[in-house]
């Protein structure tokens, strides 16, 4: 099976999660639900 350039490694995805931070309140308590990342502190939905 050939992989395209869009395939990311698990390590890459994990490191992206570690650096996520809310742009509104600065919290790093980010959750993923319903195909969206959101801040657990203020509720802001992140890109």
Secondary structure, 3 states (H helix, E strand, C coil): CCCCCCCCCHHHHHHHHHCCCCCCCCCCCEEEECCEEEECCCCCEEC
